[in-house]
């Protein structure tokens, strides 16, 4: 039991490390991850590292191929559209429930969070990881105040992918409207489920549009690379697409 518990703890550590690196943009889409190097770096065996990478693969952040290894997943256009269809359904329902269930204190908290998110999004030099964490917190609070734990858990699982896609090409992003999240929060705090649901739907669809625009080069990369990639550093060095990513 103690050995199993230790393995689970190490796997959780490896999971957090790799996930954070992906969200920070330190591991880019298409970049191959060496289990051996990761295990050596973290000072642990293959087993917890493999468990961690399998969990990230299940969540859609990584992909593996036989005799090729594991890499940060390159999404297709269909992946992104499917993800946002699910996210829209979940978060619109969450918004409607928030409008009916949130207390005055919870509404005030959400509006304060929205101000902070909008302020940070307007700062071109802001720490992107801090912004993503704050953005996730805002959406998580909406879900938590909807008073449905199952819905909240489902929404939380969708945010890792969305945050990863927000990391790419961030330098070329046009500035977001100043009150994007404050306007959303105002609608959610209106007490009207229809108004709240419509505002969240518009918010998610706008996010889909930005994600599609941001990921266009990666859609092409996925078509070029297909399902093949090499675990060999020499092969990746000779690959102009890999060189462009690094």
N, C-alpha and C positions, 0 to 999 in steps of 0.2 A: 504493500500500500504506500509506503514511504517513497519507494522508487518511482511509482506511478505518479505520485503527487509532485515529486521533484521534476519529472519529465514534463508534466503539464505546466508547471511554473516556468521552466526554461522555454517551453514552446510559446507561452504567452509573451515572454520577454522578446523572443526572436520575432514573433508576429508584430509586436508594437514597433520594434526597431525598423523592420522592412516597410511596414505600412507608413510610418512617419517619414521615411526617406522618399517613398513614392509621393506622398502628399506635399513634401517640401520641394519636390522636383529634382532631388538628388539622384533618383533612379528614374530615367526617362522612358517613355513608351518604346518598346522594342528592345530595351537593354536586357541582355542576358544576365541572369543571377547565378553565380557559382555556389552551390550548396557547400562544397568543400571549403571555399574561402570564407564564406559566411560563418560556418561552424568554427573555423580556426579563429576568426576575428572575435567571435562572441565567447570563445572558450567553452564550447559545448559539443556534444556528439551530433551525428547526423540525424538521430531520431527526433529530437525536439525541433530541429531546423526543418526537417521534412514535414512534420505536423503543422508547423507555422505556415510553410509555403502552400501546403494543401488547403489550409483554411483560407488563405488569400486567393488561391485559385478558385475556390468555391464562391468567394465573394465577387469574383470577376476582375480582380486587380492583376492577377498573373495568369499565365497559360503555360502548359507543358507539352512537349512533343517527345515521342520515343527517340532515344539516341541523340537528342538535341538539347535537352535540358529545359530550363524554365526561364521565361522572360516576362517583363512587364507587358501586360496585354495591350495590343493595338486594337482599338475598337473599330467596328465597321459602322457605316451609316445606319444599318438596321439595328445594331446593338444600341446605339444612342437613342434612336426613335423608340425602340421597345422599352428602354429604361425610363424614358420620360412619360410614356403612356402609363406605366405602372406608378411612377412618382406623382403624376397628375391625379390619378385616381385616389391614391393614399392621402396626399396633402390637401386636396380639396375637401375630402371628408373630414380631415383633421381640422381644417379652418372652420367648417360649419359647426363642428362640435365645440370648438374653442369659443365661438360666438355665443353659444348657448350656455356653456358651462364655466367659463373663466370668471374668477372673482375680480373685484376692483383692483386688488393688490397685484394680481397676476397680469391684468391688462396694463397697469402702470409699469410693471417690470418689462413687459414686452416692448412697450413704447420707448423705454430707456435703452434697451438693447438695440432697437432699430436705429436710434440716433447714433449710437456708437458704430454700428455696421456701416451706415451711410457715410459717416465721417471718415472712417478708415478706408472705404472704397474710393474716396476722393483724393487720397494721398498716394501719389504714384510710387513713392519710396517706402510705403508701409510694408512691414513684414507680412509676406503673403500667407505664411503658415498661421500666424496670429489672426489674420483676417478670416481665413477658412475656419479656424476653430470658433471664432465668434459668430460667424455665419451659421455654422452647424448648430451652435448653442441656441440661436434664435429659433430656428426651425424645430429643434428638439423641444424647446419650451412650449411652442404651439402644440406639438403632439402630446406632451405630458399633461398639459392643461385641458386636453380634450377628454381626459379621464377614461382612456381605453389603452391599457398596457400593451395589448397585442398590436394595435395600430401603431403605437409609439415605437415598439421594437422593429416593426416592419419598415417604418420610415427611417429609423436610424441606420438600418442596413443599406439603404439606398444612397446614403450621403457620401460614403467613401468613394464610390465611382464618380459621382458628380464633382466632388472636390478634386479628384485626380484630373478630370477634364478641365477644371477651372485653372489648373496650374500651368497648362501649356500655352505658349505664345502670349504670355501675359503682358509682355512689353508692348505689343501692338494693339492691345485692347483699347477701344475708345473709352473715354471717361463715362461712367454710368451716370444716369440722372441722379441729382442730389438727394431726392427724397424717395428713392425706390422702395426701401424697406419701411420708411416711416409712413408712406401712403398705404402700404400693405398692412402695417400694424393698425392704422386708423380704421381701415375696413374691417379687420378682425375684431377690433374693440367696439364696433358699432352696435353689437348685439343682434345684428340681422344675419342669419345664416346664409341667405341668398347673396347678400352683398359680400360677405366674407369669402364664400366659395368662389364667386366670380373673380374677386381680386386675386385669390391664390391661383386660380387657373391662368389668369393673364400673366402672373409672376412666373409660373412654371414654364409657360409657353415662350416667354421672352428668354428665359434661361436656356431652353432648348435651341432657340435660334442662335444665341451666342455660342453655345457648345458646338453646333454644326459648323459655324463659321471658323471657330478656333481650331477644330479638328480636321478641317479639309486636307491639310498636308498629310495627316496620319491615315486618312481613308485611302489616299493614293499609295502611301507606303505599305499599307496592308495588302492592297491589290498587287503591288509589285513583289512583295515578299511572300505572299500567300501564307501557307502554314509551315514553310520551311525556314529554319534558321540554324546557325551553327553555334555549338558550345565552344568552339576553338577561338581563342583570342586572335590567332594569326589569320583565320578565315574572316573574322570580323574586321581586322585591320585592313584587309584587302578589299573589303566591301565599301564602296563609296557611300552607300546609304548609312552604314554604321558610322563612318567617319563624320558624316553630316550631323548625326545625332549627338556625337560625343563632344 
